[in-house]
Amino acid sequence: MKILYALVILILIIAGICTLLLTGKGDQDYRGAVKKNTKNLTLIYAVIITLSFIALGVYISYFV
């Protein structure tokens, strides 16, 4: 159970760091970069949600 808590915390930290890396830069051409940033963030969160469902499946299959 502790491993799953650690996995969730790790995923949250990675998602937070990736979000800060993508949005932390100042951009002179903000309107042009919005589309790229939105696409990147959507991809990151899609991967995170997929990994979360996999972790939930592992939890249900092995610990319930």
PQR file of N, CA, C, O and H, with PARSE charges and radii, in Angstrom:
ATOM      1  N   MET A   1       0.830  -1.187   0.000 -0.4000 1.5000
ATOM      2  CA  MET A   1       0.000   0.000   0.000 -0.0000 2.0000
ATOM      3  C   MET A   1       0.877   1.254   0.000  0.5500 1.7000
ATOM      4  O   MET A   1       0.558   2.241  -0.663 -0.5500 1.4000
ATOM      5  N   LYS A   2       1.965   1.209   0.736 -0.4000 1.5000
ATOM      6  CA  LYS A   2       2.863   2.361   0.790 -0.0000 2.0000
ATOM      7  C   LYS A   2       3.511   2.619  -0.568  0.5500 1.7000
ATOM      8  O   LYS A   2       3.801   3.760  -0.926 -0.5500 1.4000
ATOM      9  H   LYS A   2       2.224   0.407   1.275  0.4000 1.0000
ATOM     10  N   ILE A   3       3.732   1.538  -1.316 -0.4000 1.5000
ATOM     11  CA  ILE A   3       4.325   1.694  -2.642 -0.0000 2.0000
ATOM     12  C   ILE A   3       3.380   2.475  -3.553  0.5500 1.7000
ATOM     13  O   ILE A   3       3.825   3.312  -4.338 -0.5500 1.4000
ATOM     14  H   ILE A   3       3.496   0.611  -1.025  0.4000 1.0000
ATOM     15  N   LEU A   4       2.094   2.208  -3.452 -0.4000 1.5000
ATOM     16  CA  LEU A   4       1.126   2.920  -4.286 -0.0000 2.0000
ATOM     17  C   LEU A   4       1.027   4.384  -3.895  0.5500 1.7000
ATOM     18  O   LEU A   4       0.894   5.248  -4.762 -0.5500 1.4000
ATOM     19  H   LEU A   4       1.732   1.528  -2.815  0.4000 1.0000
ATOM     20  N   TYR A   5       1.091   4.675  -2.597 -0.4000 1.5000
ATOM     21  CA  TYR A   5       1.110   6.076  -2.168 -0.0000 2.0000
ATOM     22  C   TYR A   5       2.331   6.785  -2.741  0.5500 1.7000
ATOM     23  O   TYR A   5       2.238   7.915  -3.220 -0.5500 1.4000
ATOM     24  H   TYR A   5       1.199   3.974  -1.893  0.4000 1.0000
ATOM     25  N   ALA A   6       3.468   6.114  -2.687 -0.4000 1.5000
ATOM     26  CA  ALA A   6       4.699   6.698  -3.224 -0.0000 2.0000
ATOM     27  C   ALA A   6       4.580   6.901  -4.734  0.5500 1.7000
ATOM     28  O   ALA A   6       5.055   7.907  -5.260 -0.5500 1.4000
ATOM     29  H   ALA A   6       3.544   5.196  -2.297  0.4000 1.0000
ATOM     30  N   LEU A   7       3.948   5.952  -5.436 -0.4000 1.5000
ATOM     31  CA  LEU A   7       3.771   6.073  -6.873 -0.0000 2.0000
ATOM     32  C   LEU A   7       2.884   7.266  -7.224  0.5500 1.7000
ATOM     33  O   LEU A   7       3.189   8.008  -8.158 -0.5500 1.4000
ATOM     34  H   LEU A   7       3.562   5.135  -5.008  0.4000 1.0000
ATOM     35  N   VAL A   8       1.808   7.454  -6.499 -0.4000 1.5000
ATOM     36  CA  VAL A   8       0.911   8.583  -6.740 -0.0000 2.0000
ATOM     37  C   VAL A   8       1.638   9.900  -6.470  0.5500 1.7000
ATOM     38  O   VAL A   8       1.524  10.842  -7.255 -0.5500 1.4000
ATOM     39  H   VAL A   8       1.559   6.851  -5.741  0.4000 1.0000
ATOM     40  N   ILE A   9       2.369   9.969  -5.386 -0.4000 1.5000
ATOM     41  CA  ILE A   9       3.114  11.184  -5.057 -0.0000 2.0000
ATOM     42  C   ILE A   9       4.170  11.462  -6.127  0.5500 1.7000
ATOM     43  O   ILE A   9       4.360  12.612  -6.523 -0.5500 1.4000
ATOM     44  H   ILE A   9       2.462   9.203  -4.749  0.4000 1.0000
ATOM     45  N   LEU A  10       4.848  10.432  -6.590 -0.4000 1.5000
ATOM     46  CA  LEU A  10       5.850  10.588  -7.636 -0.0000 2.0000
ATOM     47  C   LEU A  10       5.225  11.110  -8.926  0.5500 1.7000
ATOM     48  O   LEU A  10       5.786  11.994  -9.573 -0.5500 1.4000
ATOM     49  H   LEU A  10       4.694   9.498  -6.269  0.4000 1.0000
ATOM     50  N   ILE A  11       4.083  10.577  -9.296 -0.4000 1.5000
ATOM     51  CA  ILE A  11       3.385  11.035 -10.498 -0.0000 2.0000
ATOM     52  C   ILE A  11       2.989  12.493 -10.355  0.5500 1.7000
ATOM     53  O   ILE A  11       3.144  13.270 -11.297 -0.5500 1.4000
ATOM     54  H   ILE A  11       3.627   9.859  -8.770  0.4000 1.0000
ATOM     55  N   LEU A  12       2.482  12.874  -9.193 -0.4000 1.5000
ATOM     56  CA  LEU A  12       2.097  14.268  -8.970 -0.0000 2.0000
ATOM     57  C   LEU A  12       3.297  15.202  -9.057  0.5500 1.7000
ATOM     58  O   LEU A  12       3.198  16.290  -9.625 -0.5500 1.4000
ATOM     59  H   LEU A  12       2.356  12.243  -8.428  0.4000 1.0000
ATOM     60  N   ILE A  13       4.418  14.786  -8.501 -0.4000 1.5000
ATOM     61  CA  ILE A  13       5.623  15.610  -8.546 -0.0000 2.0000
ATOM     62  C   ILE A  13       6.102  15.769  -9.982  0.5500 1.7000
ATOM     63  O   ILE A  13       6.455  16.872 -10.399 -0.5500 1.4000
ATOM     64  H   ILE A  13       4.498  13.902  -8.040  0.4000 1.0000
ATOM     65  N   ILE A  14       6.117  14.674 -10.742 -0.4000 1.5000
ATOM     66  CA  ILE A  14       6.557  14.736 -12.132 -0.0000 2.0000
ATOM     67  C   ILE A  14       5.637  15.641 -12.948  0.5500 1.7000
ATOM     68  O   ILE A  14       6.112  16.446 -13.750 -0.5500 1.4000
ATOM     69  H   ILE A  14       5.830  13.778 -10.403  0.4000 1.0000
ATOM     70  N   ALA A  15       4.325  15.514 -12.748 -0.4000 1.5000
ATOM     71  CA  ALA A  15       3.370  16.356 -13.473 -0.0000 2.0000
ATOM     72  C   ALA A  15       3.561  17.825 -13.112  0.5500 1.7000
ATOM     73  O   ALA A  15       3.506  18.692 -13.984 -0.5500 1.4000
ATOM     74  H   ALA A  15       3.939  14.861 -12.096  0.4000 1.0000
ATOM     75  N   GLY A  16       3.782  18.105 -11.841 -0.4000 1.5000
ATOM     76  CA  GLY A  16       4.007  19.488 -11.415 -0.0000 2.0000
ATOM     77  C   GLY A  16       5.273  20.070 -12.003  0.5500 1.7000
ATOM     78  O   GLY A  16       5.278  21.214 -12.456 -0.5500 1.4000
ATOM     79  H   GLY A  16       3.827  17.401 -11.132  0.4000 1.0000
ATOM     80  N   ILE A  17       6.346  19.299 -12.002 -0.4000 1.5000
ATOM     81  CA  ILE A  17       7.614  19.776 -12.557 -0.0000 2.0000
ATOM     82  C   ILE A  17       7.488  20.010 -14.057  0.5500 1.7000
ATOM     83  O   ILE A  17       7.961  21.025 -14.570 -0.5500 1.4000
ATOM     84  H   ILE A  17       6.342  18.369 -11.634  0.4000 1.0000
ATOM     85  N   CYS A  18       6.854  19.078 -14.763 -0.4000 1.5000
ATOM     86  CA  CYS A  18       6.671  19.249 -16.208 -0.0000 2.0000
ATOM     87  C   CYS A  18       5.824  20.480 -16.508  0.5500 1.7000
ATOM     88  O   CYS A  18       6.107  21.219 -17.451 -0.5500 1.4000
ATOM     89  H   CYS A  18       6.470  18.254 -14.347  0.4000 1.0000
ATOM     90  N   THR A  19       4.801  20.696 -15.716 -0.4000 1.5000
ATOM     91  CA  THR A  19       3.962  21.880 -15.909 -0.0000 2.0000
ATOM     92  C   THR A  19       4.774  23.147 -15.699  0.5500 1.7000
ATOM     93  O   THR A  19       4.670  24.085 -16.490 -0.5500 1.4000
ATOM     94  H   THR A  19       4.571  20.096 -14.950  0.4000 1.0000
ATOM     95  N   LEU A  20       5.575  23.188 -14.651 -0.4000 1.5000
ATOM     96  CA  LEU A  20       6.396  24.375 -14.397 -0.0000 2.0000
ATOM     97  C   LEU A  20       7.446  24.591 -15.481  0.5500 1.7000
ATOM     98  O   LEU A  20       7.738  25.730 -15.848 -0.5500 1.4000
ATOM     99  H   LEU A  20       5.659  22.426 -14.009  0.4000 1.0000
ATOM    100  N   LEU A  21       8.010  23.509 -15.990 -0.4000 1.5000
ATOM    101  CA  LEU A  21       9.002  23.649 -17.054 -0.0000 2.0000
ATOM    102  C   LEU A  21       8.373  24.205 -18.330  0.5500 1.7000
ATOM    103  O   LEU A  21       8.997  24.994 -19.039 -0.5500 1.4000
ATOM    104  H   LEU A  21       7.773  22.584 -15.692  0.4000 1.0000
ATOM    105  N   LEU A  22       7.149  23.800 -18.618 -0.4000 1.5000
ATOM    106  CA  LEU A  22       6.497  24.272 -19.834 -0.0000 2.0000
ATOM    107  C   LEU A  22       5.985  25.703 -19.702  0.5500 1.7000
ATOM    108  O   LEU A  22       5.977  26.453 -20.678 -0.5500 1.4000
ATOM    109  H   LEU A  22       6.642  23.159 -18.042  0.4000 1.0000
ATOM    110  N   THR A  23       5.564  26.079 -18.516 -0.4000 1.5000
ATOM    111  CA  THR A  23       4.966  27.405 -18.348 -0.0000 2.0000
ATOM    112  C   THR A  23       5.911  28.401 -17.685  0.5500 1.7000
ATOM    113  O   THR A  23       5.568  29.579 -17.583 -0.5500 1.4000
ATOM    114  H   THR A  23       5.571  25.469 -17.723  0.4000 1.0000
ATOM    115  N   GLY A  24       7.067  27.979 -17.239 -0.4000 1.5000
ATOM    116  CA  GLY A  24       7.970  28.853 -16.515 -0.0000 2.0000
ATOM    117  C   GLY A  24       8.705  29.859 -17.381  0.5500 1.7000
ATOM    118  O   GLY A  24       9.179  30.875 -16.873 -0.5500 1.4000
ATOM    119  H   GLY A  24       7.345  27.022 -17.322  0.4000 1.0000
ATOM    120  N   LYS A  25       8.807  29.601 -18.664 -0.4000 1.5000
ATOM    121  CA  LYS A  25       9.534  30.502 -19.552 -0.0000 2.0000
ATOM    122  C   LYS A  25       8.646  31.674 -19.965  0.5500 1.7000
ATOM    123  O   LYS A  25       7.464  31.498 -20.260 -0.5500 1.4000
ATOM    124  H   LYS A  25       8.422  28.776 -19.076  0.4000 1.0000
ATOM    125  N   GLY A  26       9.227  32.859 -19.981 -0.4000 1.5000
ATOM    126  CA  GLY A  26       8.519  33.999 -20.526 -0.0000 2.0000
ATOM    127  C   GLY A  26       8.531  33.902 -22.044  0.5500 1.7000
ATOM    128  O   GLY A  26       9.546  33.526 -22.631 -0.5500 1.4000
ATOM    129  H   GLY A  26      10.188  33.002 -19.741  0.4000 1.0000
ATOM    130  N   ASP A  27       7.455  34.226 -22.664 -0.4000 1.5000
ATOM    131  CA  ASP A  27       7.376  34.093 -24.111 -0.0000 2.0000
ATOM    132  C   ASP A  27       6.874  35.386 -24.725  0.5500 1.7000
ATOM    133  O   ASP A  27       5.799  35.873 -24.374 -0.5500 1.4000
ATOM    134  H   ASP A  27       6.631  34.532 -22.188  0.4000 1.0000
ATOM    135  N   GLN A  28       7.653  35.941 -25.642 -0.4000 1.5000
ATOM    136  CA  GLN A  28       7.268  37.192 -26.297 -0.0000 2.0000
ATOM    137  C   GLN A  28       6.087  36.981 -27.231  0.5500 1.7000
ATOM    138  O   GLN A  28       5.226  37.852 -27.355 -0.5500 1.4000
ATOM    139  H   GLN A  28       8.526  35.545 -25.927  0.4000 1.0000
ATOM    140  N   ASP A  29       6.045  35.842 -27.880 -0.4000 1.5000
ATOM    141  CA  ASP A  29       4.963  35.536 -28.812 -0.0000 2.0000
ATOM    142  C   ASP A  29       3.990  34.580 -28.135  0.5500 1.7000
ATOM    143  O   ASP A  29       3.864  33.423 -28.534 -0.5500 1.4000
ATOM    144  H   ASP A  29       6.744  35.135 -27.779  0.4000 1.0000
ATOM    145  N   TYR A  30       3.310  35.067 -27.120 -0.4000 1.5000
ATOM    146  CA  TYR A  30       2.463  34.228 -26.276 -0.0000 2.0000
ATOM    147  C   TYR A  30       1.357  33.544 -27.060  0.5500 1.7000
ATOM    148  O   TYR A  30       1.110  32.353 -26.871 -0.5500 1.4000
ATOM    149  H   TYR A  30       3.412  36.008 -26.796  0.4000 1.0000
ATOM    150  N   ARG A  31       0.697  34.275 -27.926 -0.4000 1.5000
ATOM    151  CA  ARG A  31      -0.439  33.705 -28.664 -0.0000 2.0000
ATOM    152  C   ARG A  31      -0.002  32.528 -29.540  0.5500 1.7000
ATOM    153  O   ARG A  31      -0.738  31.550 -29.673 -0.5500 1.4000
ATOM    154  H   ARG A  31       0.898  35.242 -28.079  0.4000 1.0000
ATOM    155  N   GLY A  32       1.162  32.614 -30.122 -0.4000 1.5000
ATOM    156  CA  GLY A  32       1.654  31.522 -30.962 -0.0000 2.0000
ATOM    157  C   GLY A  32       2.047  30.305 -30.153  0.5500 1.7000
ATOM    158  O   GLY A  32       1.953  29.177 -30.638 -0.5500 1.4000
ATOM    159  H   GLY A  32       1.760  33.408 -30.014  0.4000 1.0000
ATOM    160  N   ALA A  33       2.487  30.522 -28.926 -0.4000 1.5000
ATOM    161  CA  ALA A  33       2.947  29.418 -28.093 -0.0000 2.0000
ATOM    162  C   ALA A  33       1.817  28.740 -27.339  0.5500 1.7000
ATOM    163  O   ALA A  33       1.996  27.635 -26.826 -0.5500 1.4000
ATOM    164  H   ALA A  33       2.563  31.438 -28.532  0.4000 1.0000
ATOM    165  N   VAL A  34       0.665  29.373 -27.261 -0.4000 1.5000
ATOM    166  CA  VAL A  34      -0.448  28.812 -26.496 -0.0000 2.0000
ATOM    167  C   VAL A  34      -0.853  27.451 -27.046  0.5500 1.7000
ATOM    168  O   VAL A  34      -1.096  26.517 -26.281 -0.5500 1.4000
ATOM    169  H   VAL A  34       0.519  30.270 -27.677  0.4000 1.0000
ATOM    170  N   LYS A  35      -0.925  27.338 -28.347 -0.4000 1.5000
ATOM    171  CA  LYS A  35      -1.352  26.078 -28.962 -0.0000 2.0000
ATOM    172  C   LYS A  35      -0.365  24.960 -28.624  0.5500 1.7000
ATOM    173  O   LYS A  35      -0.770  23.856 -28.260 -0.5500 1.4000
ATOM    174  H   LYS A  35      -0.728  28.096 -28.968  0.4000 1.0000
ATOM    175  N   LYS A  36       0.914  25.250 -28.745 -0.4000 1.5000
ATOM    176  CA  LYS A  36       1.932  24.235 -28.439 -0.0000 2.0000
ATOM    177  C   LYS A  36       1.896  23.861 -26.961  0.5500 1.7000
ATOM    178  O   LYS A  36       1.948  22.678 -26.624 -0.5500 1.4000
ATOM    179  H   LYS A  36       1.243  26.147 -29.040  0.4000 1.0000
ATOM    180  N   ASN A  37       1.810  24.849 -26.078 -0.4000 1.5000
ATOM    181  CA  ASN A  37       1.772  24.576 -24.641 -0.0000 2.0000
ATOM    182  C   ASN A  37       0.538  23.770 -24.265  0.5500 1.7000
ATOM    183  O   ASN A  37       0.614  22.853 -23.448 -0.5500 1.4000
ATOM    184  H   ASN A  37       1.768  25.810 -26.352  0.4000 1.0000
ATOM    185  N   THR A  38      -0.590  24.110 -24.858 -0.4000 1.5000
ATOM    186  CA  THR A  38      -1.816  23.380 -24.572 -0.0000 2.0000
ATOM    187  C   THR A  38      -1.692  21.927 -25.019  0.5500 1.7000
ATOM    188  O   THR A  38      -2.112  21.012 -24.310 -0.5500 1.4000
ATOM    189  H   THR A  38      -0.651  24.855 -25.523  0.4000 1.0000
ATOM    190  N   LYS A  39      -1.114  21.726 -26.196 -0.4000 1.5000
ATOM    191  CA  LYS A  39      -0.919  20.365 -26.702 -0.0000 2.0000
ATOM    192  C   LYS A  39       0.020  19.579 -25.782  0.5500 1.7000
ATOM    193  O   LYS A  39      -0.248  18.422 -25.459 -0.5500 1.4000
ATOM    194  H   LYS A  39      -0.774  22.470 -26.772  0.4000 1.0000
ATOM    195  N   ASN A  40       1.110  20.205 -25.366 -0.4000 1.5000
ATOM    196  CA  ASN A  40       2.066  19.526 -24.487 -0.0000 2.0000
ATOM    197  C   ASN A  40       1.446  19.180 -23.138  0.5500 1.7000
ATOM    198  O   ASN A  40       1.626  18.069 -22.640 -0.5500 1.4000
ATOM    199  H   ASN A  40       1.328  21.145 -25.629  0.4000 1.0000
ATOM    200  N   LEU A  41       0.726  20.112 -22.552 -0.4000 1.5000
ATOM    201  CA  LEU A  41       0.100  19.846 -21.258 -0.0000 2.0000
ATOM    202  C   LEU A  41      -0.973  18.766 -21.369  0.5500 1.7000
ATOM    203  O   LEU A  41      -1.105  17.923 -20.483 -0.5500 1.4000
ATOM    204  H   LEU A  41       0.580  21.015 -22.957  0.4000 1.0000
ATOM    205  N   THR A  42      -1.729  18.794 -22.448 -0.4000 1.5000
ATOM    206  CA  THR A  42      -2.738  17.768 -22.664 -0.0000 2.0000
ATOM    207  C   THR A  42      -2.087  16.397 -22.779  0.5500 1.7000
ATOM    208  O   THR A  42      -2.587  15.422 -22.218 -0.5500 1.4000
ATOM    209  H   THR A  42      -1.622  19.479 -23.168  0.4000 1.0000
ATOM    210  N   LEU A  43      -0.989  16.318 -23.491 -0.4000 1.5000
ATOM    211  CA  LEU A  43      -0.267  15.058 -23.626 -0.0000 2.0000
ATOM    212  C   LEU A  43       0.265  14.580 -22.277  0.5500 1.7000
ATOM    213  O   LEU A  43       0.150  13.399 -21.949 -0.5500 1.4000
ATOM    214  H   LEU A  43      -0.583  17.110 -23.947  0.4000 1.0000
ATOM    215  N   ILE A  44       0.839  15.477 -21.504 -0.4000 1.5000
ATOM    216  CA  ILE A  44       1.363  15.109 -20.191 -0.0000 2.0000
ATOM    217  C   ILE A  44       0.254  14.568 -19.303  0.5500 1.7000
ATOM    218  O   ILE A  44       0.408  13.516 -18.683 -0.5500 1.4000
ATOM    219  H   ILE A  44       0.933  16.436 -21.771  0.4000 1.0000
ATOM    220  N   TYR A  45      -0.861  15.282 -19.240 -0.4000 1.5000
ATOM    221  CA  TYR A  45      -1.941  14.840 -18.369 -0.0000 2.0000
ATOM    222  C   TYR A  45      -2.610  13.571 -18.885  0.5500 1.7000
ATOM    223  O   TYR A  45      -3.103  12.779 -18.082 -0.5500 1.4000
ATOM    224  H   TYR A  45      -0.986  16.137 -19.743  0.4000 1.0000
ATOM    225  N   ALA A  46      -2.643  13.357 -20.186 -0.4000 1.5000
ATOM    226  CA  ALA A  46      -3.190  12.111 -20.722 -0.0000 2.0000
ATOM    227  C   ALA A  46      -2.318  10.930 -20.298  0.5500 1.7000
ATOM    228  O   ALA A  46      -2.829   9.874 -19.926 -0.5500 1.4000
ATOM    229  H   ALA A  46      -2.243  14.001 -20.838  0.4000 1.0000
ATOM    230  N   VAL A  47      -1.007  11.116 -20.356 -0.4000 1.5000
ATOM    231  CA  VAL A  47      -0.092  10.055 -19.926 -0.0000 2.0000
ATOM    232  C   VAL A  47      -0.247   9.795 -18.427  0.5500 1.7000
ATOM    233  O   VAL A  47      -0.272   8.642 -17.997 -0.5500 1.4000
ATOM    234  H   VAL A  47      -0.591  11.974 -20.658  0.4000 1.0000
ATOM    235  N   ILE A  48      -0.349  10.846 -17.644 -0.4000 1.5000
ATOM    236  CA  ILE A  48      -0.487  10.702 -16.193 -0.0000 2.0000
ATOM    237  C   ILE A  48      -1.787   9.991 -15.841  0.5500 1.7000
ATOM    238  O   ILE A  48      -1.802   9.117 -14.975 -0.5500 1.4000
ATOM    239  H   ILE A  48      -0.329  11.783 -17.993  0.4000 1.0000
ATOM    240  N   ILE A  49      -2.869  10.358 -16.502 -0.4000 1.5000
ATOM    241  CA  ILE A  49      -4.151   9.708 -16.224 -0.0000 2.0000
ATOM    242  C   ILE A  49      -4.082   8.235 -16.605  0.5500 1.7000
ATOM    243  O   ILE A  49      -4.588   7.384 -15.874 -0.5500 1.4000
ATOM    244  H   ILE A  49      -2.856  11.069 -17.206  0.4000 1.0000
ATOM    245  N   THR A  50      -3.461   7.923 -17.742 -0.4000 1.5000
ATOM    246  CA  THR A  50      -3.310   6.531 -18.158 -0.0000 2.0000
ATOM    247  C   THR A  50      -2.503   5.743 -17.132  0.5500 1.7000
ATOM    248  O   THR A  50      -2.888   4.635 -16.756 -0.5500 1.4000
ATOM    249  H   THR A  50      -3.050   8.614 -18.336  0.4000 1.0000
ATOM    250  N   LEU A  51      -1.384   6.310 -16.676 -0.4000 1.5000
ATOM    251  CA  LEU A  51      -0.573   5.633 -15.663 -0.0000 2.0000
ATOM    252  C   LEU A  51      -1.342   5.469 -14.354  0.5500 1.7000
ATOM    253  O   LEU A  51      -1.173   4.468 -13.659 -0.5500 1.4000
ATOM    254  H   LEU A  51      -1.071   7.210 -16.980  0.4000 1.0000
ATOM    255  N   SER A  52      -2.168   6.424 -14.019 -0.4000 1.5000
ATOM    256  CA  SER A  52      -2.970   6.327 -12.802 -0.0000 2.0000
ATOM    257  C   SER A  52      -3.972   5.185 -12.897  0.5500 1.7000
ATOM    258  O   SER A  52      -4.176   4.449 -11.932 -0.5500 1.4000
ATOM    259  H   SER A  52      -2.306   7.238 -14.583  0.4000 1.0000
ATOM    260  N   PHE A  53      -4.598   5.038 -14.065 -0.4000 1.5000
ATOM    261  CA  PHE A  53      -5.533   3.922 -14.251 -0.0000 2.0000
ATOM    262  C   PHE A  53      -4.809   2.583 -14.195  0.5500 1.7000
ATOM    263  O   PHE A  53      -5.343   1.616 -13.653 -0.5500 1.4000
ATOM    264  H   PHE A  53      -4.432   5.635 -14.850  0.4000 1.0000
ATOM    265  N   ILE A  54      -3.611   2.514 -14.742 -0.4000 1.5000
ATOM    266  CA  ILE A  54      -2.818   1.285 -14.662 -0.0000 2.0000
ATOM    267  C   ILE A  54      -2.485   0.977 -13.212  0.5500 1.7000
ATOM    268  O   ILE A  54      -2.593  -0.169 -12.776 -0.5500 1.4000
ATOM    269  H   ILE A  54      -3.177   3.299 -15.183  0.4000 1.0000
ATOM    270  N   ALA A  55      -2.078   2.003 -12.458 -0.4000 1.5000
ATOM    271  CA  ALA A  55      -1.762   1.799 -11.039 -0.0000 2.0000
ATOM    272  C   ALA A  55      -3.009   1.356 -10.280  0.5500 1.7000
ATOM    273  O   ALA A  55      -2.915   0.501  -9.400 -0.5500 1.4000
ATOM    274  H   ALA A  55      -1.991   2.934 -12.812  0.4000 1.0000
ATOM    275  N   LEU A  56      -4.159   1.910 -10.596 -0.4000 1.5000
ATOM    276  CA  LEU A  56      -5.405   1.500  -9.961 -0.0000 2.0000
ATOM    277  C   LEU A  56      -5.719   0.051 -10.292  0.5500 1.7000
ATOM    278  O   LEU A  56      -6.133  -0.709  -9.417 -0.5500 1.4000
ATOM    279  H   LEU A  56      -4.236   2.605 -11.312  0.4000 1.0000
ATOM    280  N   GLY A  57      -5.526  -0.337 -11.547 -0.4000 1.5000
ATOM    281  CA  GLY A  57      -5.754  -1.728 -11.944 -0.0000 2.0000
ATOM    282  C   GLY A  57      -4.837  -2.688 -11.213  0.5500 1.7000
ATOM    283  O   GLY A  57      -5.267  -3.756 -10.778 -0.5500 1.4000
ATOM    284  H   GLY A  57      -5.190   0.281 -12.257  0.4000 1.0000
ATOM    285  N   VAL A  58      -3.563  -2.309 -11.077 -0.4000 1.5000
ATOM    286  CA  VAL A  58      -2.615  -3.146 -10.334 -0.0000 2.0000
ATOM    287  C   VAL A  58      -3.045  -3.266  -8.882  0.5500 1.7000
ATOM    288  O   VAL A  58      -2.999  -4.349  -8.299 -0.5500 1.4000
ATOM    289  H   VAL A  58      -3.214  -1.441 -11.431  0.4000 1.0000
ATOM    290  N   TYR A  59      -3.455  -2.168  -8.313 -0.4000 1.5000
ATOM    291  CA  TYR A  59      -3.909  -2.176  -6.927 -0.0000 2.0000
ATOM    292  C   TYR A  59      -5.115  -3.101  -6.745  0.5500 1.7000
ATOM    293  O   TYR A  59      -5.150  -3.916  -5.824 -0.5500 1.4000
ATOM    294  H   TYR A  59      -3.491  -1.288  -8.787  0.4000 1.0000
ATOM    295  N   ILE A  60      -6.085  -2.966  -7.623 -0.4000 1.5000
ATOM    296  CA  ILE A  60      -7.292  -3.784  -7.500 -0.0000 2.0000
ATOM    297  C   ILE A  60      -6.969  -5.257  -7.708  0.5500 1.7000
ATOM    298  O   ILE A  60      -7.499  -6.105  -6.990 -0.5500 1.4000
ATOM    299  H   ILE A  60      -6.056  -2.304  -8.371  0.4000 1.0000
ATOM    300  N   SER A  61      -6.116  -5.580  -8.671 -0.4000 1.5000
ATOM    301  CA  SER A  61      -5.838  -6.978  -8.967 -0.0000 2.0000
ATOM    302  C   SER A  61      -4.968  -7.654  -7.914  0.5500 1.7000
ATOM    303  O   SER A  61      -5.105  -8.857  -7.690 -0.5500 1.4000
ATOM    304  H   SER A  61      -5.686  -4.891  -9.254  0.4000 1.0000
ATOM    305  N   TYR A  62      -4.085  -6.918  -7.268 -0.4000 1.5000
ATOM    306  CA  TYR A  62      -3.171  -7.531  -6.313 -0.0000 2.0000
ATOM    307  C   TYR A  62      -3.520  -7.313  -4.852  0.5500 1.7000
ATOM    308  O   TYR A  62      -3.117  -8.115  -4.010 -0.5500 1.4000
ATOM    309  H   TYR A  62      -3.973  -5.941  -7.449  0.4000 1.0000
ATOM    310  N   PHE A  63      -4.241  -6.277  -4.523 -0.4000 1.5000
ATOM    311  CA  PHE A  63      -4.447  -5.938  -3.122 -0.0000 2.0000
ATOM    312  C   PHE A  63      -5.898  -5.998  -2.652  0.5500 1.7000
ATOM    313  O   PHE A  63      -6.169  -5.806  -1.467 -0.5500 1.4000
ATOM    314  H   PHE A  63      -4.569  -5.625  -5.207  0.4000 1.0000
ATOM    315  N   VAL A  64      -6.819  -6.258  -3.551 -0.4000 1.5000
ATOM    316  CA  VAL A  64      -8.230  -6.313  -3.133 -0.0000 2.0000
ATOM    317  C   VAL A  64      -8.721  -7.715  -3.225  0.5500 1.7000
ATOM    318  O   VAL A  64      -9.883  -7.983  -2.919 -0.5500 1.4000
ATOM    319  H   VAL A  64      -6.598  -6.415  -4.514  0.4000 1.0000
TER
END
